[in-house]
Amino acid sequence: MSRSSDPAVSGLELWQWRQEARAAAIAANVPLDELDWLLLSVSDLDQLALRLDSYKGRLQIPLNRPWVQLQEQWHQRIQDRVPVQYLAGVTPWRNFSLGVSPGVLIPRPETEWAIDLAVSSTQCESRPHLDTPLTEGDWADLGTGSGAIALGLAEVLPKVTLHAVDRSEAALAIARENAFNLGYGDRIQFYCGSWFEPLHPFQGLNRLRGIVSNPPYIPTAMLGELEPEVANHEPAIALDGGPDGLDCIRHLIATAPTYLCPGGLLLLEMMAGQAPTVMELLQHQGSYSQIEIFSDLAGIERFARAYRS
């Protein structure tokens, strides 16, 4: 039998606890796969062992945290609705394993499409009459959070230098650590500040080839209606987009042209229902061409793409 402070547990003890934890998850309407995902992230078990209960006879299963802490964390998931990603300290995103903490927004699967869309947007066929090379030079990820978008872009655009901005020092600490752990520390420069402010030396130089952002876009009045995992635990600064959810998007659309090169790309994520207004904002600004809206895999109009004229 393991002691509660040991970073290990017997297979039988883990099996017994897992049965109890599964019952608690069902009662609390928490997905069962979250329990197994947490176990996979803290132990040397694999999915087959969990499915077949083949670990049950092992004398000792090493853990990366004390056994009692793991039990307490699952209690937090059930009772306090703490996101399982924060409990594990990591989340999968594209082909990365990103460190996360309550200081950063948990990267969503739908945001992964922003990377593929950015790459396709650099191709000549999507940019008729524009010959500015977008596959090298400087790009910006504004509101970088965990660094997910900057890291995704660094992987698929190997000749690009990324400038990642966030107003939260806590978020930047996580983003820097992720960049270092994934081997992109020399490709991404991090800045603390609000949106374009830290990039002020670039203003008017038409230097940035691309700007990608997943800004706060939830209307303030809707924050309390979000799932408790989001409303009570994820940073409000990364969610609150003002009265109509578009405060940050308006600023980005208005300011980006003074930083983008001719033919440079602006790619913004938004929430369902905002596409018509975002399209109108881009059109009325007067500095963009080839304005398009793209849906995510769920069919929700999720991204706005435009090029600087």
C-alpha positions in Angstrom: 0.0 0.0 0.0 1.4 3.4 -0.9 1.7 6.3 1.5 -0.3 9.4 0.6 2.9 11.5 0.2 4.6 9.1 -2.1 4.8 9.9 -5.9 3.7 6.3 -6.6 0.7 4.1 -6.0 -0.1 0.4 -6.2 -2.1 -0.8 -9.1 -4.9 -2.2 -6.9 -5.2 1.1 -5.0 -5.3 3.1 -8.2 -7.9 0.7 -9.7 -10.1 1.1 -6.6 -9.8 4.9 -6.6 -10.5 5.0 -10.3 -13.8 3.2 -9.8 -14.8 5.8 -7.2 -13.5 8.7 -9.3 -15.5 7.5 -12.3 -18.7 7.3 -10.3 -18.1 10.8 -9.0 -17.5 12.1 -12.5 -20.8 10.5 -13.7 -22.7 12.1 -10.9 -21.2 15.5 -11.6 -21.6 15.2 -15.3 -17.9 15.4 -15.9 -16.6 13.5 -19.0 -15.1 10.2 -18.0 -12.3 10.6 -20.6 -11.0 13.5 -18.5 -10.2 11.2 -15.7 -8.2 8.9 -17.9 -6.5 11.8 -19.6 -5.3 13.1 -16.2 -4.0 9.6 -15.3 -2.1 9.4 -18.6 -0.5 12.8 -17.9 0.7 11.9 -14.4 1.8 8.3 -14.8 3.5 5.8 -17.2 0.2 4.1 -18.0 -1.2 4.0 -21.6 -4.8 3.9 -22.9 -4.7 0.1 -23.4 -3.8 -0.5 -19.8 -6.6 1.7 -18.6 -9.1 0.1 -20.9 -8.2 -3.4 -19.9 -7.4 -2.6 -16.3 -4.1 -4.5 -16.8 -2.3 -2.2 -14.4 -4.3 -3.6 -11.5 -1.7 -6.2 -10.5 1.3 -3.9 -10.6 3.0 -3.4 -7.2 3.9 0.2 -7.9 3.0 2.8 -10.5 5.2 5.9 -10.5 3.5 9.3 -10.5 4.8 12.7 -11.2 3.1 14.1 -8.1 2.2 12.8 -4.7 -0.7 10.3 -4.7 -2.7 12.4 -2.2 -2.3 15.5 -4.4 -3.7 13.6 -7.4 -6.8 12.6 -5.4 -7.2 16.2 -4.1 -7.0 17.5 -7.7 -9.7 15.3 -9.0 -11.8 16.4 -6.1 -11.2 20.0 -7.3 -12.3 19.0 -10.8 -15.6 17.6 -9.4 -16.4 20.0 -6.7 -14.9 23.3 -7.9 -15.0 22.6 -11.7 -11.4 23.3 -12.1 -10.4 22.5 -15.8 -8.6 19.3 -16.0 -5.9 21.0 -18.1 -4.9 23.2 -15.2 -4.8 20.2 -12.9 -2.5 18.3 -15.3 -0.5 21.5 -16.1 -0.4 20.6 -19.8 -2.8 20.4 -22.7 -2.4 18.9 -26.2 -2.6 21.4 -29.0 -1.8 20.5 -32.6 1.2 18.2 -32.2 2.4 20.0 -29.1 2.1 19.4 -25.4 1.7 23.0 -24.0 2.2 24.0 -20.4 -0.8 25.8 -19.0 -1.8 27.4 -15.7 -4.7 29.5 -14.4 -2.7 32.5 -15.7 -3.4 31.6 -19.4 -6.4 30.8 -21.5 -6.5 27.1 -22.3 -5.9 26.8 -26.1 -9.0 25.5 -27.9 -9.0 22.9 -30.7 -10.8 25.4 -33.0 -7.9 27.8 -32.8 -5.6 25.1 -34.4 -7.2 25.9 -37.7 -5.7 29.4 -37.5 -2.3 27.9 -38.2 -3.4 26.0 -41.3 -5.3 29.1 -42.5 -2.3 31.3 -42.0 -0.1 29.0 -44.1 -2.6 28.7 -46.9 -3.0 32.5 -46.9 0.7 32.9 -47.8 0.3 31.1 -51.1 0.3 33.1 -54.2 -3.1 31.8 -55.5 -4.8 33.3 -52.5 -3.1 36.6 -53.1 -3.6 37.7 -56.7 -1.7 40.8 -57.7 0.2 40.8 -54.4 3.9 39.7 -54.6 5.1 40.5 -51.1 6.7 37.3 -49.7 4.9 36.4 -46.5 6.8 33.2 -45.7 9.7 35.0 -44.2 10.4 38.2 -42.2 8.4 39.3 -39.1 5.0 38.1 -37.9 3.1 39.0 -34.7 0.9 37.0 -32.4 -1.0 39.5 -30.4 -2.5 38.2 -27.1 -0.2 35.2 -27.2 -1.3 33.6 -23.9 0.3 30.2 -23.7 2.2 31.0 -26.9 0.1 28.4 -28.9 -0.3 30.5 -32.0 3.2 31.8 -32.1 4.5 28.2 -31.7 2.2 26.9 -34.4 3.4 29.5 -36.8 7.1 29.0 -35.9 6.7 25.3 -36.8 5.1 25.7 -40.2 6.8 29.0 -41.2 10.5 28.2 -40.5 11.9 31.4 -42.1 9.6 33.7 -40.0 10.6 35.5 -36.8 7.7 35.7 -34.3 6.9 38.7 -32.1 4.5 37.5 -29.3 2.8 40.1 -27.2 0.7 39.7 -24.0 -0.2 42.2 -21.3 0.1 39.4 -18.6 3.5 38.6 -17.2 2.1 35.3 -15.9 1.0 34.3 -19.4 4.4 35.3 -20.9 6.2 33.2 -18.3 4.2 30.2 -19.5 4.7 31.1 -23.2 8.5 31.5 -22.8 8.7 28.2 -21.0 6.7 26.5 -23.8 8.9 28.0 -26.5 12.1 26.9 -24.7 10.8 23.3 -24.1 9.7 22.9 -27.7 12.9 24.3 -29.1 11.6 27.6 -30.5 13.1 30.0 -28.0 15.4 31.5 -30.6 12.6 32.1 -33.1 10.1 33.9 -30.9 10.6 37.2 -29.1 8.2 38.0 -26.3 6.9 41.4 -25.2 4.8 42.5 -22.3 2.2 45.1 -23.1 -1.2 45.9 -24.6 -1.5 44.8 -28.3 0.7 46.9 -30.5 2.3 49.1 -27.8 5.5 47.0 -27.3 5.9 46.9 -31.1 5.8 50.7 -31.4 9.3 50.8 -33.1 7.7 48.9 -36.0 4.9 51.5 -36.5 5.0 53.1 -39.9 7.7 50.8 -41.2 5.4 48.4 -43.0 7.5 45.6 -41.6 5.1 42.9 -40.4 4.3 40.2 -42.9 1.5 38.8 -40.9 -0.6 39.5 -37.7 -2.6 36.7 -36.1 -4.7 37.1 -33.0 -7.2 35.3 -30.9 -8.3 38.3 -28.9 -10.9 38.4 -26.1 -14.3 38.4 -27.8 -16.9 37.4 -25.3 -19.4 40.3 -24.5 -19.0 41.3 -20.8 -22.6 40.4 -19.9 -22.1 36.9 -21.2 -19.1 36.1 -19.0 -21.3 34.9 -16.1 -23.2 32.6 -18.4 -20.2 30.6 -19.5 -19.5 27.2 -18.1 -18.1 27.4 -14.6 -14.8 25.9 -15.8 -14.4 29.0 -17.9 -16.2 31.7 -16.0 -14.6 30.8 -12.6 -11.1 29.7 -13.6 -9.9 31.0 -16.9 -8.5 34.6 -16.8 -11.2 37.2 -17.5 -8.6 39.4 -19.2 -8.4 36.8 -22.0 -12.2 36.5 -22.3 -13.8 39.9 -21.9 -14.2 41.7 -25.2 -16.3 44.6 -23.9 -20.0 45.4 -24.2 -20.4 43.7 -27.6 -17.3 41.6 -27.5 -15.6 43.5 -30.2 -13.6 46.2 -28.4 -10.2 44.4 -29.0 -11.1 43.4 -32.5 -12.0 47.0 -33.4 -8.6 48.1 -32.1 -6.7 45.5 -34.0 -8.5 46.2 -37.3 -7.9 50.0 -36.9 -4.3 49.8 -35.9 -2.9 46.9 -37.9 -2.5 48.7 -41.2 0.2 51.0 -39.8 2.3 47.9 -39.0 1.6 45.6 -41.9 3.5 45.6 -45.2 1.5 46.0 -48.4 -0.1 42.6 -49.0 0.4 41.7 -45.4 -2.0 39.4 -43.7 -4.4 40.0 -40.8 -6.1 37.0 -39.4 -8.5 37.3 -36.4 -10.5 34.7 -34.4 -14.0 35.7 -33.3 -17.1 34.1 -31.8 -20.3 32.9 -33.5 -22.5 35.7 -34.7 -19.7 38.4 -35.0 -18.7 37.8 -38.6 -21.1 40.3 -40.2 -19.9 43.1 -38.0 -16.2 42.2 -38.3 -16.6 42.1 -42.1 -18.1 45.5 -42.0 -15.3 46.9 -39.7 -12.7 45.6 -42.1 -14.5 47.0 -45.2 -15.1 50.4 -43.6 -11.5 50.8 -42.4 -10.4 51.2 -46.0 -7.0 49.7 -45.8 -7.9 46.0 -46.5 -8.6 43.9 -49.6 -9.7 40.3 -50.2 -11.7 40.2 -47.0 -13.1 36.8 -46.2 -14.7 34.8 -43.4 -13.8 31.2 -42.7 -15.7 28.7 -40.7 -14.2 26.2 -38.2 -14.8 22.4 -38.4 -18.0 22.8 -36.5 -19.4 25.2 -39.2 -19.1 28.3 -37.0 -17.9 31.4 -38.7 -14.7 31.7 -36.7 -12.0 33.6 -38.6 -11.7 36.8 -40.6 -8.9 37.2 -43.1 -7.8 40.3 -44.9 -4.7 41.7 -46.6 -3.4 45.2 -46.4 -4.0 47.0 -49.7 
